[in-house]
Amino acid sequence: MPQMSPMSWILLLVSFTIMIISVISMMYFTYLPKRTAKRSKNIKVLLKELNSNTRYWKW
């Protein structure tokens, strides 16, 4: 195998860290919903209100 340039090493590190972060976020979102169910409901309500507002603005 040819020797890897520093740029390729940096890219490897970046991709690896992104993978780790995505895995951690998946764990976070699978284990936390029980505690933060109320918050997510509030966020959904807010999103619905925003959607209705944008519908009115389109008119």
Buried (B, 14 or more C-beta within 10 A) or exposed (E): EEEEEEEEEEEEEEEEEEEEEEEEEEEEEEEEEEEEEEEEEEEEEEEEEEEEEEEEEEE
